């Protein structure tokens, strides 16, 4: 059997080829659980949900006004009706609407059996219990019919779908209290390297603060994930092997940062090769060329670069779609737009680049993007200021101000 993630003779994989290989190797996790609607935001629906009621389940008014029967309208002439009662939202009119009568009605209130028209309150004139309607009053207006949104037995939401706030509102409107969702994906992450210091400690010479774990903690803050921060593993072969093997027993995915390049910290490559099926790739993207991907037992492994901007870029372009697939989410391509670049951008041909930019819209509705600053993969300031990637093709040799470019908005918040 051919390993879809095996190395080939090409030292640089295109981003699309890397994605294709990863996708072919992944199998969504099994298992589901029942949760209440209040716990369902951001979870992936495992089974379709059908409506047990019509929505709306009764005819009701779409605005404040006066309800009447269309048969009482005098075509093309003003007419008057006797006001006989009121229908409030939650307190329907209890009487029988007779010919020549109307009732006061409010948005969402149930219409009496005979009523089929609601005229806006601004269009009438009230004189005590007599309501005067204008000529050209249209019949059958401003009424929400039974089942207008969804019929009883219709599918409310099909699966799989990651549930948004509007989805929860739709389910609640049908009286759904509990649903079945995919189980959470269990993810462990840690950093590697003797140079890393924890925040709160004084920096010694040669040390840097470990920002990558805080980046991953934010990137993995998803309702569909259970994440565990496993800290920093020093450059120690035995400790790394022990940590990987132990994590692989308890998690679906391991993500590490640092030491992903072949030839860098050779013991990392040796450990991964001895305890799992790991491939080291060089992906033709910048930032983020080195990538390790494979499995340790039944646990998937992603080894990301050490530079923090490269961690974010490789996560967004490679790891995020993989995690969505594992969690059972439907595949969606990232939103990409065309914008006018107001900065000149430097680029050498060879790799697809994800430069960091600031996307805005002018008064004419045109999308404009500017560089967010220096583009080094160690410079977190430029991506902190950014709200998008400026995507430059591999063969691009630079961009002049005024040229069009492709941009991809960043997911700034969970």
N, C-alpha and C positions, 0 to 999 in steps of 0.2 A: 504494500500500500504506500502510495506516495504521500509524504508529509507535505501538506499545503504550505507549511511555514519554513521549508528547508531553504538553505542558501542557494543562490545560483551563481553563475560566473560573473554577473554584473555587480560591481562593488556598491553601486548606488541604486536603490530602488526608488521609483517614482512614488509619490504619496499615494496615488490611486492604487498602485500595485501593492503597497504595504497594506492599505485598507482592505483590498480584495483578499489577500492572504489571511489577514486576521479574521475577517468575516467568515471565510471558509472553515476556519478552525474552531469557531465558537459554537456552543450549543446552549440555548437559554436554560437557566436553572429551572428545575421542577419544583412544584409545591405552591400552595395557595393558602389563604386564610380569610376568615370573615372579619370585617371591621365595620364599625358604625360610620355614618356619613361624616361625623365630626373628626374621625381619624383617617379619612380617605383622601384628603387633598394631596396631590402629587403621587399617589399610588397608581399602579397599572391594573386596570380592570381585567380580571381573569375570565369572566363569563358575561355574556350580554345580559342586559337588564330590560325587562319588558314592563309596560305600564299596565297596572291593574284597574286603572280608571281612565276616563276621557279627560283630556286637558284642553280647555277648561271643562269641568264636569257639569257646569250649568251655564245657561246663557247669561251674560252679564254685560254691563255698560263699560265702554272703553273711555268714557269721560263723564264729567258732571253735566247734568242737564235735565231733560224731561222725557220720560218714556211714554210712548203712545202706540196705537195700532196704525199700520199704514193705511187701512181702510178708512180712517177718520181724517186723512189728509184731503183737503180740497185742492185739486190740481190747479196750479198757476194763480191761486188767489189766497189772500190772508184768511186765517180761520182761527177759531178760539175753542178751547176745551176746558172742562171743569177739573180742577185739581182735587184729587180724592185721597191722596196719601203720599207716603215717602218710602223709598227702599234704600237702606243704608248698607254699606259693606259689612256683612256679618249679621245684619238684621233685615231680612227681606220683608217687603210689603205683604201683609197677610190677607188682604181682601181680594176680590175679583174685579179686574179692570173691565168696565162696561163701555159700550159705545158712547162716544162723546166725552170720555174721561181721559185724563193723563195722570201720571204721578211724578213727583220729584224723585230723581235718582242720582246716585253718586258713583264715581269710578269704582268698578269691581263689584257693584251691587247686582243682585239677581233680578232679572226682568220678570214681571208677572207673565202668566201663560199667554195672554192675548197680545202683549206688547212685542213689537218687532222693530221698533225705531227709537233712537235716542237723538234728540235735538239739543245742541249745545246751549247752555244757559245764556250765553252772550247773544244768542240769536232770537230770544223771545222777550216778551214784556209781560210781567206779572201785574195783575190788578186784583188783589185779594185772592180769591179762589178761582179766578178766571185767568187762564194763560193764553196770550195772544201769539200766534205763530205767523211767520212771514210767508208771503208768496214764494213759490219755488222751493218749498221745503221738500227735501228728498226723502223717499221712504227707505227703510232697511239700512240706515246709516248708524255708525258708532255702536255696533253690537258685536260682541265676541261670541261666536257660535260654539256649541258643544263639540269638543274634539277638534277645534280649529287648529290647535298646536299639534296634538297627538291623539290618535284614536286608541281606545282601550285595546290592549293586546299588541300594540305597536312596539317596536324596539326603541327604547329610550336612548340607550348608548350601546354601541357594538364594542366588542373586545378584539384585540387589546387596545386600550387607550389610556394615556396618562391623564388623570382626572384633574381638571382645572376648577376654579371656583364656580364658573357658570354650569359645569356638569353637575356639581353638587346641588346647585339650585334647581336644575331640571329634575334630578332624582327626588329631591325633597318635595317638589311640586306634585309628584305622583305618589307621595306618601311612603317612599322607599326609606327604610331605616337602616338596613344592613346590606352589604354587598360583598362579593368575593373578589379579592385582589391577589395579584402575584405576591409571593413571599418576598421579603426584602433581600437584597443582595448584600452579602457579608464581605466587607473589604478591609484589609489590613494595609497600612502604609508605614514606611519608615525611611529615614535618610541614612546614607553611609558616608563615612569619612572621618579621619582623625582630626580634620581641621575645623569641625563643627562645634560650636559652643551654644549652650542654651541661653535664651534671653534672660536677663536678670543677673548674669555672671559678668564679671569684668573680662574684657577681651585680652588674652595674652598674645604675644607676637606670633603671627602665622595663623591665628584663629579668625573665623568669621561666624557671625550669628547664623543659626539654621533657620532660614526663611521658608525653605521648601515645604516643611511639614505644616506650616501655617497656610501656605498656598493650597496644599492638598486638602487640608481640613475644610477650607472654604469651598473648593471645587467639588468636594464630595458631600457637601451639606445638602442632601437630597432626601425627601421623605421615603424614597424607595430603597435607600441604602442604610445599612448598619455599618458604621465605620469605626475603626480602632486605630488610634495613633500608637505605634509601637516604639516611638522614640528614635534615637540615633544608634546605629551599629558602627562601632569603630572598625578600623581596617585590621580585622582579625579574622582569619579564615574559619576557625572553629566556631567562633561566636556567630558569624554570618550563616554558616551551614546550619547550626542549631536553630537559629531564629527562623530561617526559611522553612525548614522541615516542620517545626512546631506550628508556624502560622498556616502552612498548607493543610494541616489536619483540620483546622477550625474555620477556615475562610474560603470563600469562592474565588477571591481575587487578592493578589498581593501586588502592591505598587511600591517601587523603590525609586529614589533619586540619587544620582551619582554613580560613577563607575560603570556606565553602560557601554562605554567605548571599548572595543577590542584593543587590547594592549595597555589599557589603563587599569591599574589595580588588578593584575592578572589572576589573583586568587578569586575575585568575583566571578570571572568567567569559568574558572575551574570548579568552583563550588556549584554554580548553577548547572554546569554540564554534568556533574556527578550525581546531583540529586533530582534532576528533572530533564525535561526535553525543552531546551532553550535555544533560540536562534538569536544571534547578534546581527543586526542589520545596520546599514548606513542608508538613511532615507534622504532623498534629494529635496530636502526642505531646510529652510533657514528662518529662524533658529531651530535647532533640534535635530541635527543629523544622526547621532547615535541612538539606537533603540534596541532593547532586548525584549523578546516576546516568546512565550511558550507556556509550558505547564510543569508544575511540580505535583505529582500525583494527580488528583482531580482539580487542583487549584490552578487558575490561570495567573500568569505572571507578566507584569509590565515593568521593565527597567528603563527609567527615563534619564535624560541627561542631568547634570548637576547644576548648570546655570539656571537661575530661577525663571527668566523669561522663556527659556527653552522648555522648562517644565510646563508652563502654562500653554505654550503653543502646541507641544506634542500631546498634552492632555486634551486640548480642545479638538485637535484634528484627528487623533488616533484613538485615544483612550475613551473619551466621552462616547463616540458612536459604538465602541465595543461594549461598554458598560450598559448602554441602552439595549443593545441586542441581547446581552446576557439577562437583563432584567425583564425581557419579554416585550419591550416597547416596540411599536411599529417604526420602521425605518423612515426617517425624514432627512432630506438634504438640508444643510445649513442655508439660511437666507443670505443671498448675495445680491448686491445692488451695484449699479453703475453710478459713479460720481465723478465730478470734475476735481482733479487734484490741484490745489493751490500752491503746493510746494514742489520744488524739484527734488527728485529722489535718486540717490546713487544705488547702483546694483551691478554686480558682476554676473555674467551668464553662467549657468550650470545648475543652479538649484532654484526651486520655487520658493519665493520669499513671502513671509507674513510680517510685513512692517507694521508698526503700530501707528494709528492715526486718530484724528479727532474729526468725527463726521457731524456736519451741521446742514441746515437748510436755509436758503436765503428767502427774501420776500417773494421772489418769483416762483418758489417751490422747487428750485434746483438743489440737488444734493452736492455739497462741497466737502472735500476732505483735505486735511493738512497733516503733515507729519507731526507726531507728538513729541519729537525730540530725537536725541541720539539713539541709535538702534542696536547697540551692543546687547548680547544675550544675558549679560550680567546686570543690566541697568533697569531696575524695577521702576524707577521714576517715570520712564517713558510709557510703560504699560499701565501704570497707575493713573496717568493723565489721559490715556487713550479710551475710546469707546468703540473702536473697530480695528480690524486688520485691513491693511491695504495689501491685496494679493497680487504679486507680480510674477508672471510666468517664468519658467526656467530660462528661456532664451532671451528674456528682457535684459537690456543693457542700461536701463535708467529711464526716468520719467522727467519730462519738462513740465513746468507749471502750465496749467491750462489743458493738459491732456486728460482723457478719460481713463479711469482705473476701476477695477472691481474691488468692492469693499464687503466685508463680512462683519456685521455688528457683534460686539463682544457680549457675552452673557454676564453683565456686571453684577447682578444679584441673583440669588436663588429664587 
